[in-house]
């Protein structure tokens, strides 16, 4: 057997070990299910949030690094750290939600995500979304793709308690409690170190998804033991093994 074949066999074995006990699958949203900001760029949204703060005379709320961020959630969380629970944070969060809703209209589905979701639900597993994005955005996207029924009603996203976003395991624990599942019966699929950290803190197994080598390297360096570049092997494995919850 060649080294590539051995590597592929080892990967399939690891995947099978992860999915076999997974009666519940917790999905991150932006990454494993879609590229939310594929058309409506995240860096543009971040810049517009920074600009809005500056127009309110609040430039000093952010550090220079935060003002230059490409991630709008960095802006939101920075303001929340300085004014937790304030009307300002609520307004900023709603502005971000509206931008995410615009982005959802042009989001790019992750290859094989839709059939994998439908197959996993068809073989008896329970599915939930555990994300730092707005649950309104998730539901809008899933409705458009026709996969909302696979998750309903288990969508757990950003709340006003921004300090409980991942890497805090709050949304994972909410999902597990609502479904009535033990952490040992669950698997999380995520694409960021914060997903891995949340899964570890919740006691849930983790499968990393990385759409490119850079993201794969980041996940591996964070400690993810199993990272896939495509969801296709999971779909093939489910179809072949007829995994049932």
N, C-alpha and C positions, 0 to 999 in steps of 0.2 A: 504494500500500500504506500503511495507517495505521501510526502509530508502534507501537501494540500488536501489530499483525501482524508488523511488522519485528522487534520485540523477541522475539516467539514464534519467528520463523524463525531469529533469531540463536541463541536458546537451543537449538533443535533441532540446529542446525549444530554448536554446541559439544559437545552430548551425543554426536552421531555421531562427532566427532573423538576423543572420549574412549573410547567403547566399541568402536570398530572395531578398534584394535590390542590390546584387552584379552582375552588368552587366559586370564588369571587375574584373578578378582575377589575382593578382600579386603574383607570386611564387618566394620565395627564391629557390635556386638551391640545394646546399649541405645541406641535411637534409630532407626537405619535398619531394624532388624528388628522391634523391639518397644519399647514403653515398659515397661521392667522393673518400675518402681515405681509403676505406674498405680494399683494397689489397695493395696499395702503400701508406704506412703510412705517415701521415702528420708530425709526429715528426721526421721521417727520412729526409723528405724534408727540414724541418726547420734547422736541424743540418747540412745538406749539404750546405744550403745557408750561414749559419754562417761560415762554414769551408771555403767556397769560398771567403768570405770577409776577413777572416784571411790570406788566401794565397795572397790576394792583399795588405796585410800590413795594413788592416783597422779594426783590432780587436777593437781599441779604439772607433769606431763609436757606438758600442752597449754597453749597461750596462750589468752587470753580469746577471741580471734577463732576459734581452732580449736575451742574448746568450744562456740561458737555456730554452727558450720558446719551447713549443710543437706545436706552430702555426706559419707556414711560413709567414702568412700575418703580424704577429707582427714584424718580421724581416724587411719585405719590408717597412712597414709604419714607422718604426723607422728610417731607412736610409733616407726615403723621408722627414721626419721632419727636418733632419739635412742638406740634400742636395736636396731640392725640385727641380724637373724638370731637374735634372742632367743626364748626360750619364750613370753615375753609377746606378742611379735608374732605367733607361730604361733597362740596361743590367740585373739588378737583377729581374725586372718585367718579362722580357722575359724568364729568367731561371725558374722562378716560373710557368709561363704559360706552358713551356715545361714539367715540372713535373706534372702539373695538367692534361695535355693531356695524359701522361702516366697513371696517376691515373684513368682517365675516362675509359680506356680500361678494368679496373677491378672493376669499381664502382658497388656497390650493390644497385639495385633499391629499393626504399622505397615501402613497401607492399601497394598495392591498388593505388599507385600513377598513374601508366599508365592508368588503366581503369577510374579513377577519371578524369584525364586530358581529355581523349577522350569523356567521358560523359558530362563534363562541356562544352566542345566545341560544342558537338552535340546539346545541348539544347539551344544554342545561345549566351553563354557568350564569351567575348573576353578574351584571356589569354596572359600574358606577363611574362617574367623572369626578376626579378630585383635582382641582385646578386653582390657580391664582387669578384666572380671568373671571369676568362677571358671569354668573350663571345665566343671565338673560342672553348673553352672547352665545354661550354654548348651546342653549335651547334653540336659538334662531338658526344656528348652523346645522344642528342635527335635524331640525324640521326640514330644512332645505334639502338635505341629503337623504331624507327618508329613514334615518336610523334612530330617531328620538325614541321610538317605541322599544328599542333594545335596551335603553337605559332607564326609562321612566319608572319611578319618579326620582331616580338617584343621580342628581346633578348637584355637586357640592363645590361651590366656587367662592369668589371673594365676598366677604361680608364687611360690615363697618368696623369689625375688629381686625384692623390691618396687621396688628402685631401677631396674629395667628395664621398668617399666610405661610405656605411652605418656605423654609424647612420645618416650621412647626407642623406637627402631624394632625392638627385639628380637623382638617377636611377629611383625612383618611379615617380618623376615629369616628367622625359623624357618619360616614358611609358604612363602616363596619357595624356600628350600633344600630343604624336604621335597618340594615339587612339582617342583622342578628347573626353575624359571622365572627368567628375567632380570627385573630391575625394570622394564625398558622394555616388557615384555609384560603388565604388571599395572596394575590400577586399584583404588584403595581408595575405599570409600564410608564416610564418617564424618560425625558431627554436632557435633564439638567441635574447637577449635583444637589440642588435643593430638593428635587424629587427623591433622590437616593437617601438623603438625610432624613426626610420625612418618613420614608418607608422604614428605615432602620429604627427610628424612634417609636414607630407604631408597631414594630415587630413583624413587619410584612416583607415577604420576599420581593426582590426587585429585578426587573429586566430593563436594561437600558436600550433606548433606540437613538441612533445617531445617523443623521442623513448625510454626514460627510466625515472625513477622517479627523478633522479638527475637533468636532464635537465628540467623536468616539474617544479621542485621546483625553479630553477633559473628563469624561465620565470614568474612564479607566483610572486616571490619576486620582480621582475622588474616591476610588475604591470599588467601583462596580465590577463584579466578577463576570457578568455575562452582558455583552452589548452587541446588538445586531444592527447592520446597516440597512436592512430591508425587513419588512414584516412578512414577506413571502414564505420564508421557512416555517414560521409559526402557522400560517394558513395551511401549508402542505402537511405539516405534522398533525394538526387537528383533524384534517380530512382523512388522513391515513389511519390515525389511531382511534378515531371516533371517541375522543375524550369525553367523558360525562362527569357532571358534578354529582 
